[in-house]
Amino acid sequence: MSLTHKIIAYLGRTPDFRTEIILQDNMVEGVSNPYIKEWNVAEAQPTEEQLNALESEADELEALNQIISNRKSEYPTIEECVHAILDDTLDELQILRTAVKEKYLKP
């Protein structure tokens, strides 16, 4: 699981990982070793133990993000939605959306 998702679980929000919290990964013999390089938010920087305690919550966030990503990639495009509105085929569009939701169920 990723350090990113542990931080999101710790903060209860997604910070800007370009300015607020900057992560770095010093690969050691091909093994990922990410760490917090800069912590620029009001909340106290968590210890490694605090972040590790959020492992299951971070796993759930990561799984949910994967489901959302899968859904987005298979949902009808905006163009297809506009055509469905103009062509009065919203029922067919909703059937497609429902199929995608059922394929990628949220926990």
Steps between C-alpha positions, in 0.01 A plus 500: 500500500614849431630769729269737314187316614627479858546878502151554356357274771697688767386845383148403400550685172719494193778755532682659209794265458689763300502774762350390834663161539790397283593135486827353381606146426860395539512163334732266684618208288186524287267509803268795545567701815261800499511764773368845581751756375299812592196548724339839438157461663366619835446150634794341681709268287414140590753249617561184302312308771198729466497452125540123530201492736291634210596214268154343470334838448759581232437162334129584481574842349731345242239238405229764471721718281561201271126438471438866416779495242361183339152648487623824342685312230187304400223757549355660188689808389362851537442501124297179528297655784425809294389284207279295732333820620454634149390164358269430799679174584570568867349165604758315290778718642387425855506126425866535394587699814323249725689211339832673573395570861403136547828384347699716743305496826606731779571328831 
